[in-house]
Amino acid sequence: DMGVYEQGRGGRISVAVVAEPFFATSGQEVRLTAHVFGDIDTVEFKWFLGDGTVAHGQQVTHRYEFTHSHTNSPGGFPVRVRVTDSEGHSYVGTGFVEDGTAMDPHVPLLHTTFDEDDADWWWSWKSYRPEPTDWRRELDSASGEGVLRISNPGGGRMPLKTAPARWDDDRYPWIYLRYRIKPESPVGLYLEAFRQMGGEPRVWVASTRERRNAYRLIADDQWHSLLIDARLIRQIYPDLQVAQGFGMEAIATSRQGDTYWLDEVAILSPEAISEPAWQEKIKGVQNGHLEVGYPGANLTVHGKIPVMFEIRVYPQPDEP
């Protein structure tokens, strides 16, 4: 979404952010412009440029320094501009400046811990459609470690999704997921193609129910880790090269109080998953999961996994 809409005196006011260039390199000048639509007497533009810098004016320029110490994606900086009118009403627009430098294959495309020092989680994950949903990052005050809780406040589908830029399934085929699901909560995980591929974009590959998915999610209120081969989406879309994203949501009628949590999520290349830190993490994955193509006892994960089961597409119910 390029802007947040609010009701103003002349109807709906919106703010759009344009970054030129959108793909930038370290030290390159980026021009950021706020476009305001609707009847408004603007008195202030205040920018939050994502790296701790604050600027003012309808158009500003900035030079970013990109690093790959944490993640390859979002691979840039989320930008917000707050527009204030003469009556004190505020309207917010959001944008992004993407890192245009070559990505380091040893660094995850996406890595979210939800910890106190994870500044990108709010930008990477969306949990507001379809409504209603109840989400909260829960932090341990002593350690700073965090988890994301998603629950049904009544009548909701518990949606959560991410759409990392430039997700080439061949370069980044592995999804690492550490999760916990409340018993009897009907939760599934899907991979998503761009709608231009035609057909139903979501391909469900894991669930808590006895569907013939490639992976099984365990709903026992305990923490589990799962390693998913994202290339499974090609059993439905064989020509797909770049995926739009993946997400979790209720796969059946969800009751008030149904809940799941995420502690850590990563999208990894074969080079990244071969690093010692990730080798240690994946030692325990998939224990207790059913009918899973496993990368082998030696944890060598280069190349494709032979998958011995059928993948089915489950169409989404109509959203309200």
Secondary structure, DSSP 8 states (H G I E B T S, - for coil): --B--EEETTEEEEEEEEEESSEE-TT-EEEEEEEEESS--EEEEEEE-SSS-EEESSEEEEE-----SS-SBS-EEEEEEEEEETTS-EEEEEEEEEE-S---TTS-SEEE--STT--SHHHHEE--SSS--EEEEEE-TTT--EEEEEE-SSS----EEE--TTEETTTS-EEEEEEEE-TT--EEEEEE--GGG-S--EEEEEESSSS--SEE---SSSEEEEEEEGGGGGGT-TT--EE-EEEEEESS---TT-EEEEEEEEEE-HHHHTSHHHHHHGGGTTTT-SS-----TT----S-----S-----------
